[in-house]
């Protein structure tokens, strides 16, 4: 018999962990791994306080889910205890498939498989281990349950996931622009025709939520230094993967080595359980320890990039609204070719361009619906008298140019930062 536990969370205060299935899932190694994966990847190099973990986030999102269920029941919605447990399990495990340092591994070490799909595979494993007790949770997670509002609480444009990460990330970074009124939003939740809606009284809270999301992306998640650090990590992993594919021996923990020396695809994950088991043991420490060792490797590119990230000598990043001029890229590329003992084909490790995009409210990804006083339902962009919301529904793209600082290229006019 396990006992009811209480966690003292810095954002919400005391969070109660129910006895039974949820407690046992939190105790499982799959979930405990999340203690060792930072929620915000490399952002701690910009905001030193941003060292909170996916474990923190998952527990916090479950807490908000509990508040949401209580609110909806108070408004006459019938939500059974079985459904309550299942939706709590779904939100608790929604990020269980995340790899080390957030999204970096999705671009390099594993191929063509998202963390969402890995989460589904791990949930399948847990379902078998717990005697099929996660069946309903998986239906809700995959939006196959006949009450769609339960899935929308887990994954939508106004879900418990987003409400927690905005609140938590703004808390740990100290960026006050990300603060949202999550408690008021939750109190205004309702259901209409099976769909999650927000009562009209909370329109301004939703406006604040969308604006906060936009500001957090530009100021935190897509901060130029955080973007620079993530690109450097991706290039480190890409170089290590390339060297391993050529038969060069690199230090790595056994589970990390599994993905370095092998090309593991989505199909491989689905058909051979050994890949999922290796992945479920990977965390930030596997990657960071390897980077520390690789700093002393004989390969110049890998060694230089590892030393740079360890000393926080990151790429110089220039951001512009218009595409970077080809002449500018060619100029710095030429400098890199002369400055480093590398082949021309390896210059992109040190000089490259990319695009970052921000959409605060994606109309094509489900609506945030407002329940008006007359009982009709309107999209937030229609219900609000704030014209800026239409702008938030547009994708804003910015162009970046990254290069190593030692190339010392002068910044041209038109660069934002």
SULCORSUL-V144601 format. One record per run of one state. SS is the DSSP state (a for helix, b for strand, c for the rest). FROM is the first residue (numbers start at 1). TO is the last residue. If there is no record, write none. Layout:
SS:FROM:TO
SS:FROM:TO
//
This chain:
c:1:4
b:5:9
c:10:12
b:13:17
c:18:20
a:21:27
c:28:28
a:29:36
c:37:37
b:38:38
c:39:40
a:41:45
c:46:52
b:53:53
a:54:74
c:75:80
a:81:92
c:93:98
b:99:99
c:100:101
b:102:102
c:103:103
a:104:107
c:108:109
b:110:111
c:112:114
a:115:129
c:130:134
a:135:141
c:142:147
a:148:154
c:155:159
a:160:173
c:174:175
a:176:178
c:179:181
a:182:187
c:188:188
b:189:192
c:193:194
b:195:199
a:200:221
c:222:223
a:224:245
c:246:253
a:254:261
c:262:263
b:264:265
a:266:271
c:272:272
a:273:279
c:280:283
a:284:294
c:295:299
a:300:310
c:311:314
b:315:320
c:321:325
a:326:339
c:340:343
a:344:349
c:350:350
b:351:358
c:359:362
a:363:365
c:366:368
b:369:371
c:372:376
b:377:379
a:380:383
c:384:387
a:388:392
c:393:395
b:396:404
a:405:407
c:408:417
//
